[in-house]
Amino acid sequence: MGKIILRLDRVMADRKMSLNELSAQVGVSNVNLSKIKTGKISAIRFSTLEAICDALDCQPGDILEYDPNAASDDNE
């Protein structure tokens, strides 16, 4: 089974936006955004995803990628 890969770090770099700036715009703590950025989450609220996409002027597909060949981390 594949794995969802988060590309928030890449989109933030493309937009030259820091974690602090994104946190202020989205209303999510730096700690939680950092977990999203590093892929250390198992779920994300649509409202959070919408706020991130609005702040970064991007689409969910810019942040989320499915890799059918990557092993899932469900056992960790």
LINPE-V427349 format. One record per pair of residues at least 24 apart in sequence whose C-alpha atoms are under 10 Angstrom apart, sorted by the first residue. I is the first residue (numbers start at 1). J is the second residue. Records with the same first field share a line. If there is no record, write none. Layout:
I: J / J
This chain:
1: 67 / 68 / 69 / 70 / 71 / 72
2: 66 / 67 / 68 / 69 / 70 / 71 / 72 / 73
3: 65 / 66 / 67 / 68 / 69 / 70 / 71 / 72 / 73 / 74
4: 39 / 42 / 64 / 65 / 66 / 67 / 68 / 70 / 71 / 72 / 73
5: 38 / 39 / 63 / 64 / 65 / 66 / 67 / 70 / 72
6: 36 / 37 / 38 / 39 / 40 / 41 / 61 / 62 / 63 / 64 / 65 / 66
7: 36 / 37 / 38 / 39 / 60 / 61 / 62 / 63 / 64 / 65
8: 33 / 34 / 36 / 37 / 38 / 39 / 52 / 53 / 56 / 60 / 62 / 63 / 64
9: 34 / 36 / 37 / 38 / 39 / 63
10: 37 / 62 / 63
11: 37 / 53 / 56 / 57 / 58 / 62 / 63
12: 37 / 52 / 55 / 56 / 63
14: 56
15: 55 / 56 / 57 / 58
16: 56
17: 55 / 56
21: 55
22: 51 / 52 / 55 / 56
23: 52 / 55
24: 55
25: 51 / 52 / 54 / 55 / 56
26: 50 / 51 / 52 / 53 / 54 / 55 / 56
27: 51 / 52
28: 52
36: 63
37: 63
40: 73
42: 73 / 74
